[in-house]
Amino acid sequence: MNLADVTGHLAPLAFGIATIGPAIGVGIVVGKTVESVARQPELQGRLTGLMFLGIAFTEALAFIAIAVGFIPFP
């Protein structure tokens, strides 16, 4: 077993672990949005839109990490 074999087997695992960061980020974004709506309920519509935008950007990183995990390395 050479280094290329080891790298090829660890890459999907590493990128899978890398998706933990965006999951934590989404949790923080949603939690802070709930706090903000509790403080200023009249801004709920605007905050909800901004929350979904933040979630979309955060999840894009997770989808990229998952996709890279499926790329076969030589």
C-alpha positions as CSV (number, residue, x, y, z in Angstrom):
1,M,0.0,0.0,0.0
2,N,1.6,3.3,-1.1
3,L,0.9,6.9,-0.1
4,A,-1.6,7.4,-3.0
5,D,-3.8,4.6,-1.7
6,V,-3.8,6.0,1.8
7,T,-4.6,9.6,0.5
8,G,-7.4,8.2,-1.7
9,H,-9.1,6.6,1.2
10,L,-8.7,9.4,3.7
11,A,-9.9,12.2,1.4
12,P,-13.6,11.3,1.5
13,L,-13.4,10.9,5.2
14,A,-11.7,14.3,5.7
15,F,-14.2,16.1,3.5
16,G,-17.0,14.4,5.3
17,I,-15.7,15.7,8.6
18,A,-15.3,19.1,7.0
19,T,-19.1,19.3,6.7
20,I,-19.4,19.6,10.5
21,G,-18.3,23.2,10.4
22,P,-21.2,24.4,8.2
23,A,-23.6,22.4,10.3
24,I,-22.5,24.3,13.4
25,G,-22.7,27.5,11.4
26,V,-26.3,26.9,10.4
27,G,-27.1,26.2,14.0
28,I,-25.6,29.5,15.1
29,V,-27.3,31.5,12.4
30,V,-30.7,30.0,13.2
31,G,-30.2,30.5,16.9
32,K,-29.2,34.2,16.5
33,T,-32.2,34.8,14.3
34,V,-34.6,33.4,16.9
35,E,-32.9,35.6,19.5
36,S,-33.3,38.6,17.2
37,V,-37.0,37.9,16.5
38,A,-37.6,37.5,20.2
39,R,-36.1,41.0,20.8
40,Q,-37.7,42.7,17.8
41,P,-40.8,40.8,16.5
42,E,-41.6,43.5,13.9
43,L,-38.4,42.6,12.0
44,Q,-39.3,38.9,11.6
45,G,-39.9,39.0,7.8
46,R,-36.6,40.7,7.1
47,L,-34.6,38.6,9.6
48,T,-36.1,35.4,8.2
49,G,-35.0,36.3,4.6
50,L,-31.5,37.2,5.8
51,M,-31.4,33.9,7.8
52,F,-32.2,31.8,4.7
53,L,-29.6,33.7,2.7
54,G,-27.0,32.9,5.4
55,I,-28.0,29.3,5.5
56,A,-27.7,29.0,1.7
57,F,-24.2,30.4,1.7
58,T,-23.2,28.1,4.6
59,E,-24.7,25.0,3.1
60,A,-23.0,25.8,-0.2
61,L,-19.7,25.1,1.5
62,A,-21.0,21.8,2.8
63,F,-22.2,20.7,-0.6
64,I,-18.8,21.6,-2.1
65,A,-17.1,19.5,0.6
66,I,-19.4,16.5,-0.1
67,A,-18.9,16.8,-3.8
68,V,-15.1,16.9,-3.5
69,G,-15.3,13.8,-1.3
70,F,-16.6,11.9,-4.3
71,I,-13.8,12.9,-6.7
72,P,-11.5,9.9,-7.2
73,F,-7.9,10.7,-6.4
74,P,-5.2,8.8,-8.3
